[in-house]
Amino acid sequence: MDESQLITKYTGHHLDPAALIATREVTGVAAALAAAIGQAALRLDDAETELTRLTPSIIHSLTKVTTTITTEPGQPAPGLNPVGELQAHGPRFDTLIAVREERIQQLRALVQLWLQLPAPRTGPQHT
C-alpha cells in the first residue's frame, strides 16, 4: 500500500502526496514533519507486510490442529507438537500486532501536527 493510502486509511485524512514530497525538499519544521510522516507510513507498511508474511504459517498450524481433532477413527492424523503449534510464530505475530498499533498511533499524531501547520501549503484535504 502506498503512503497516501495508509495515511487516509488510518487517519481519515487525505494528504496531498505532491505537497508532502515538495515540503520534504525545503527546510524547517514542515519539512521535518513531512519526512516523519513518510517514515511513519513506511514503518507501518513494514509491520503490515511482516504480519501478512507470517499469517499463512499460523493458518497452517491452526489447520493442522483442526485436522487432527476432526480426523475420523482409523484415519491417519497429523501429529501435533506437544510443546505448542504456535510457539514458533505466535509471539512474533502478537508483537507485530502491538507494533502495528503503535505505528498507527504515531502516524495519526504526526498527521494531526501536519494539519495544524500554518499556510502556505497545498497539503491535506479533509475526507
Buried (B, 14 or more C-beta within 10 A) or exposed (E): EEBBEBBBEBBEBBBBBEBBEBBBEEEEEBBEBBBBBBBBBEBBBBBBEBBEEBEEBBEEBEEBBEEEEEEEEEEEEEEBEEEEBBEBBBEBBEEBEEBBEEBBEBBBEBBEBBEEBEEEBEBBEEE
